[in-house]
Amino acid sequence: MKLCRREFLGSGAGAAALALGLNAWAPAIVRRKLIAAPPELGRKKLVYIFLRGGMDAVNAVVPRGDPNYSLKSRPTLFLEPGETIHLDGSDKRCSLDKSLHSFVELHPSFEPVLEVYQAGNLAVLHRIGYKDHNQSHFESQQFLENGTTDQPKLEEGMLYRQALEALDLLHNHFAGFGLSERQIVALKGRYAVPNAGDIRQLRLGGAGDRMRKLLGCAPGQGRAGSGLLGVYGASPDSASKPYRSELHQIGATMAEAMQTLSGIDPDAYKPANGAVYPEGGFGSKARQAAHLLKETPVELVGMNLDGFDTHGGQGKLEGAYPGLLRQIAAAYQALYRDLRDQWKDVVVVALSEFGRTSEENGSKGTDHGNAMVMFVAGGAVKGGVYNAPSPEAWCKDGGVFSSKSGRYLTHWTDYRAVFAEVFAKHFGDDPATVSKVIPKLDALAAERPKELARLGFLA
């Protein structure tokens, strides 16, 4: 089949090629199937949300009882006891089993997520980070996405390695999907992974018959194949020429992505169980993530929520920061409701590149800090607050001022211990596979066993 440039670009395939082409480096061609299987029951799935900018951990999850969290350290950002959501069983907004009790308190913007917490399906992981935590946005984001702390230029993601080593990426091009306007490093690697800010960008436009002809069919059973599937379902021609294999592999992934997405309509999607996603781009992506998990073979979905670099005008109860927390809480609540039928097989993880300074700056904001807080939800999650056993234990090392500089909270648990638990307990990876997905994990665990110890938040 002949494809003219105008027809190719007008179909949306050109934009799809650009989106996919930027999501791989030096890929090698292998023969892979191009017909995506429907989602299988029981397949484990992960929604990965990166909170970019550095979320203020101690105002999201307040360490009540730490004397250094006070009006003196935070004149405009300090949350009074009457303003927060108490998790000690005394708050009328939530009836909690004693196993979920904690001395920490939640920012009031988190009220929607109480539904997940009360169900025992939300783990709040405080004091997460890594040794000598880097305070550069770029480098710390790279580390948290590529699974290292010493390779800021490594463009191979931890989730990509999970897809390659454990989720059969070489045969299921749709093992992962990045819902982002820019590439998600966590899903980058040698082989292309679909990426788009909106799944409509990878759907074919135009009349049905015309688009079916453009997409065509893969070769097999004596037929030569046709259209995009025919071109990229066969071995590349002149494979020895520069970049021929790379472009062919990207094309194969593009063809399968468009074929898979041609069968779903995001505009017609109706969330289940009264789920209501937050308005705006992030809410739309969360909604599309649920749609993909329900109707495609995808097992890893990544997305971002930007805006957490709150150096000035952070806001205590209203403003940019509280608004971002509301979006997180509403998205978790919506995913919990919408994915009820497969909730036992889903884990939702949110993290940020670092926390903020525990002392407010002169611009009514906070600066780059160290330890972050992670939120993990799912049907197999053992809910509660982790790394916050009591006010006394929390404050023993200095609490919110525990860093050497005396300005911010330090970590107790390395972020790689969290993901090692997700890969091993949720996906069922054996130790050898986990070690491939997370570089140097065994050596790190031997060197710093306390920091790399698993928290036990998954059943």
C-alpha positions in Angstrom: 0.0 0.0 0.0 1.3 3.5 -0.9 1.1 6.2 1.8 1.5 9.8 0.7 3.0 12.2 3.2 -0.2 14.3 3.5 -2.3 11.2 4.1 0.2 9.9 6.7 0.3 13.1 8.7 -3.4 13.8 8.3 -4.3 10.5 9.8 -2.5 11.3 13.1 0.1 8.6 12.4 2.8 11.2 11.9 2.2 12.7 15.3 2.1 9.2 16.8 5.5 8.5 15.2 7.0 11.6 16.7 5.6 10.7 20.1 7.0 7.2 20.0 10.2 8.1 18.3 11.3 10.4 21.1 10.7 7.7 23.7 13.6 5.4 22.8 17.3 5.5 22.3 19.3 3.2 20.0 16.6 0.5 19.8 17.4 -2.8 18.0 14.8 -4.5 15.9 13.3 -7.8 16.9 10.4 -9.7 15.5 7.4 -9.2 17.7 3.7 -9.7 17.4 1.6 -6.7 16.4 -1.8 -7.7 17.6 -2.3 -6.7 21.2 -4.1 -9.2 23.4 -7.1 -8.0 25.5 -6.3 -7.4 29.1 -6.0 -10.6 31.1 -7.7 -11.0 34.5 -5.2 -11.2 37.4 -2.4 -9.3 35.6 -0.8 -6.9 38.0 -0.8 -3.2 37.2 0.9 -0.1 38.4 -0.1 3.6 38.1 3.0 5.8 38.6 2.5 9.5 39.4 5.4 11.8 39.7 4.7 15.0 41.7 7.2 17.3 40.1 8.8 20.2 41.8 9.4 18.8 45.3 6.2 18.4 47.4 6.2 19.8 51.0 6.0 16.5 52.9 5.6 18.0 56.4 2.6 20.1 55.4 1.0 17.2 53.5 1.4 14.8 56.3 1.9 16.8 59.5 4.1 15.4 62.3 2.0 16.7 65.2 4.0 16.5 68.4 7.3 17.5 66.8 8.0 20.8 68.6 9.9 22.2 65.7 6.8 22.1 63.5 5.4 25.3 64.8 4.4 28.9 64.1 8.0 29.9 64.8 9.3 27.8 62.0 6.3 28.3 59.7 4.6 31.6 60.4 2.1 31.5 57.5 2.2 27.8 56.7 1.8 26.2 60.1 -1.4 24.1 60.3 -3.3 24.4 63.6 -4.6 21.1 65.1 -8.2 22.3 64.3 -7.4 22.6 60.6 -6.0 19.1 59.9 -7.4 15.7 59.5 -6.6 13.6 62.6 -5.7 10.0 62.2 -5.8 9.1 65.9 -9.4 8.1 65.8 -10.7 11.4 67.1 -11.7 13.0 63.8 -15.5 12.8 63.0 -14.7 12.9 59.3 -13.2 9.4 59.4 -14.0 6.2 61.3 -10.8 4.3 61.5 -9.8 0.8 62.6 -7.1 1.0 65.3 -4.6 -0.5 62.9 -4.8 2.8 60.9 -4.3 5.1 63.8 -1.3 7.5 63.8 -0.1 10.6 65.5 0.4 12.3 62.1 -2.3 14.4 60.6 -3.3 15.1 57.0 -3.6 18.4 55.2 -7.4 19.2 55.0 -7.1 19.1 51.2 -6.7 15.3 51.4 -10.2 14.8 52.6 -11.3 12.9 49.4 -8.6 10.3 49.9 -10.0 9.3 53.3 -12.3 6.9 51.5 -9.3 4.9 50.4 -7.5 5.3 53.8 -10.6 4.1 55.8 -10.8 1.0 53.5 -7.3 0.1 54.6 -6.0 0.5 51.1 -3.7 3.6 51.4 -0.2 3.5 52.8 1.4 6.8 53.7 5.2 6.3 53.5 7.0 9.1 55.3 10.7 9.9 55.4 11.6 8.4 52.0 14.7 9.4 50.1 18.3 8.4 49.6 21.8 9.0 51.0 23.2 12.4 50.2 19.9 13.5 48.7 20.5 15.6 45.6 18.6 19.0 45.7 18.7 19.6 42.0 15.3 19.0 40.3 16.8 17.5 37.2 19.2 15.1 38.9 17.0 14.0 41.7 14.1 13.3 39.3 16.5 11.3 37.1 17.7 9.2 40.1 14.2 8.4 41.3 13.2 7.4 37.8 16.2 5.5 36.6 16.8 3.7 39.9 20.3 5.1 40.8 21.8 7.9 42.8 24.9 8.4 40.8 23.9 8.4 37.1 22.1 11.7 36.3 22.4 11.2 32.6 21.1 7.6 32.4 18.0 7.7 30.2 16.8 4.2 31.0 14.0 4.0 33.5 13.3 1.7 36.4 9.7 1.0 35.1 11.1 0.4 31.6 13.4 -2.3 33.0 10.5 -3.9 34.8 8.5 -4.0 31.6 11.5 -5.5 29.7 12.5 -8.0 32.4 9.2 -9.1 33.8 6.3 -7.9 31.6 7.4 -9.2 28.2 7.9 -5.9 26.5 9.4 -7.5 23.5 6.1 -9.2 22.7 3.6 -6.8 24.3 4.5 -3.3 22.9 1.7 -2.0 25.2 3.2 -3.2 28.5 3.8 0.4 29.4 2.3 3.8 28.5 3.4 7.3 29.4 0.6 9.8 29.7 2.7 12.9 29.5 3.5 15.8 27.2 7.2 15.1 27.7 9.0 11.8 28.0 8.8 10.0 31.3 12.3 8.8 32.1 10.9 6.0 34.2 9.5 4.5 31.0 12.4 5.3 28.7 14.8 2.6 27.3 16.2 0.8 24.3 12.9 -0.3 23.0 10.1 2.2 22.4 7.2 2.6 24.8 4.1 4.6 23.7 3.9 8.1 25.1 1.3 10.9 24.6 -0.2 13.7 26.6 -3.6 12.5 25.5 -4.4 9.0 24.0 -6.4 10.8 21.3 -3.0 11.8 19.8 -2.3 8.1 19.0 -5.8 7.3 17.6 -6.3 7.4 13.9 -8.6 10.1 12.6 -10.8 10.1 9.5 -13.4 7.7 8.0 -13.3 4.2 9.3 -12.7 2.4 6.0 -9.9 4.8 5.1 -8.2 4.4 8.4 -8.5 0.6 8.4 -6.8 0.6 5.0 -4.1 2.8 6.3 -3.5 0.6 9.3 -3.8 -2.6 7.2 -2.9 -6.0 8.6 0.3 -7.8 9.7 1.9 -10.4 7.5 1.3 -14.1 8.3 -0.3 -17.3 7.2 0.8 -16.8 3.6 -0.3 -13.2 3.3 2.2 -10.3 2.7 0.4 -7.9 4.9 -0.6 -4.3 4.1 -0.6 -0.8 5.4 1.4 0.2 8.5 1.0 -3.2 10.1 2.3 -4.8 6.9 5.3 -2.5 6.7 6.4 -2.9 10.3 5.3 -6.5 10.8 8.0 -7.8 8.5 11.8 -7.6 8.9 13.3 -4.2 8.0 14.6 -3.7 4.5 18.3 -2.8 4.2 18.7 -3.4 7.9 22.4 -2.6 7.7 21.8 1.0 6.8 22.2 3.6 9.6 19.1 3.9 11.8 17.0 1.6 9.7 16.5 -0.9 12.5 15.8 1.9 15.0 13.1 3.5 12.9 11.6 0.1 12.1 11.3 -0.8 15.8 9.6 2.5 16.5 7.3 2.1 13.6 6.3 -1.4 14.9 5.4 0.0 18.3 3.6 2.9 16.7 1.5 0.6 14.6 0.5 -1.6 17.5 -0.3 1.5 19.7 -2.6 2.9 17.0 -4.2 -0.4 16.4 -4.8 -0.9 20.1 -6.2 2.6 20.7 -8.4 2.4 17.6 -10.7 0.2 19.6 -11.3 2.6 22.5 -13.1 5.9 22.6 -11.9 8.2 25.5 -14.8 10.6 24.8 -17.4 7.9 25.4 -15.7 6.5 28.5 -17.9 6.5 31.6 -16.1 5.9 34.9 -17.7 3.3 37.2 -19.1 3.4 40.7 -19.6 7.2 40.8 -16.0 8.0 40.2 -15.4 11.7 39.5 -11.9 12.7 38.3 -10.5 16.2 39.1 -10.9 18.8 36.3 -8.0 19.8 34.1 -5.1 17.9 32.5 -4.1 15.8 35.4 -7.6 14.6 36.0 -8.0 13.8 32.4 -4.8 11.7 32.4 -5.9 9.8 35.5 -9.2 9.1 33.8 -7.5 7.9 30.7 -5.1 5.7 32.8 -8.1 3.9 34.2 -9.6 3.5 30.7 -6.3 2.0 29.5 -6.0 -0.4 32.4 -9.6 -1.6 31.7 -9.5 -2.0 28.0 -5.9 -2.6 26.8 -3.0 -4.9 27.8 -1.1 -2.0 29.5 0.4 -2.9 32.9 2.4 0.2 33.7 1.0 3.7 33.3 3.1 6.8 34.1 1.9 10.4 34.5 3.0 13.7 36.1 1.6 16.4 38.2 3.6 19.6 38.1 3.7 22.7 40.2 5.2 21.7 43.6 8.3 24.0 43.5 6.7 26.4 46.0 9.5 28.8 46.8 7.0 31.7 47.2 3.3 32.1 48.0 2.8 28.4 48.8 -0.5 28.8 50.5 -1.7 27.1 53.7 -5.4 26.3 53.1 -5.9 28.0 49.8 -3.7 28.6 46.8 -1.5 26.6 44.5 -0.2 24.0 46.9 -3.5 23.1 48.6 -5.0 22.9 45.1 -2.5 20.4 44.0 -3.1 18.2 47.1 -6.8 18.3 46.3 -6.0 17.0 42.8 -4.0 14.1 44.2 -6.7 13.2 46.7 -9.5 13.3 44.2 -7.5 11.2 41.6 -6.8 8.5 44.2 -10.5 8.4 45.2 -11.6 8.3 41.6 -9.2 5.5 40.7 -10.2 3.5 43.8 -13.9 3.7 42.7 -13.4 3.3 39.0 -11.1 0.3 39.2 -13.0 -1.5 41.8 -13.4 -4.6 39.7 -9.6 -5.0 39.4 -8.5 -3.1 42.5 -6.8 -6.1 44.0 -4.5 -6.2 41.1 -3.7 -2.5 41.0 -1.1 -0.4 42.8 -1.0 3.4 42.6 2.2 5.1 43.6 2.9 8.9 43.9 6.3 10.3 44.7 8.3 13.6 44.4 12.0 14.3 43.9 12.5 15.7 47.4 10.7 17.4 50.3 10.9 21.0 51.3 12.8 22.9 54.0 11.0 22.6 57.4 11.6 26.3 58.0 9.5 28.7 55.9 11.4 31.2 53.8 10.9 35.0 53.5 8.6 34.6 50.5 6.0 32.6 52.4 7.2 29.4 50.7 9.7 26.6 51.2 12.9 25.6 49.5 14.5 22.3 48.4 14.8 19.8 51.2 15.4 16.1 51.6 12.9 13.4 52.6 9.7 13.1 50.8 6.4 11.3 51.5 5.0 8.6 49.1 1.4 7.5 48.8 0.7 3.9 47.8 -2.8 2.6 47.2 -4.2 -0.7 46.0 -6.3 -3.7 47.0 -3.3 -5.5 48.4 -1.9 -2.5 50.3 -1.8 -2.7 54.1 -3.0 0.8 54.9 -1.6 3.1 57.5 1.3 5.5 58.1 4.8 4.1 57.9 8.0 5.5 59.3 6.1 7.5 62.0 5.8 5.1 64.9 5.4 7.7 67.6 6.3 11.4 68.3 9.1 10.3 70.5 10.7 8.0 67.9 10.1 10.7 65.2 11.9 13.4 67.2 14.8 11.2 68.4 17.0 12.3 65.5 15.8 15.9 65.4 12.5 15.3 63.5 11.8 18.0 61.0 15.2 19.5 61.6 17.1 16.2 61.5 19.4 17.1 58.6 23.1 18.1 59.2 22.2 21.6 58.2 19.3 21.6 60.6 16.9 22.8 57.9 14.8 19.8 56.9 13.7 16.3 57.5 16.0 13.4 56.6 15.0 10.0 55.2 14.8 6.7 57.0 14.0 4.5 54.0 15.6 4.4 50.6 13.1 4.9 47.8 14.5 1.7 46.1 13.3 -0.4 49.0 9.8 0.8 48.3 10.0 -0.1 44.6 11.7 -3.4 45.4 8.7 -4.3 47.5 6.3 -3.3 44.7 8.2 -5.4 42.1 8.6 -8.4 44.4 5.3 -8.5 46.3 2.9 -7.0 43.7 4.4 -8.2 40.4 5.9 -11.4 41.9 9.5 -10.7 40.6 12.1 -13.1 41.8 15.2 -11.6 43.5 17.3 -11.9 40.4 14.8 -9.9 38.3 14.4 -7.3 41.0 18.2 -6.9 41.0 18.1 -6.3 37.2 15.4 -3.7 37.5 17.1 -1.8 40.4 20.8 -1.6 39.7 23.2 -2.4 42.6 20.3 -3.3 44.9 22.0 -6.2 46.6 25.2 -4.2 47.3 23.1 -1.3 48.7 21.2 -3.6 51.0 24.4 -5.1 52.3 25.9 -1.7 52.9 22.8 0.0 54.4 20.5 -2.7 55.5 18.3 -0.5 57.7 17.6 2.0 54.9 17.0 -0.8 52.3 14.7 -2.8 54.6 11.2 -3.3 53.1 8.4 -1.5 55.0 5.9 -4.3 54.6 3.1 -2.2 53.1 2.0 -4.9 50.7 0.2 -8.1 51.7 
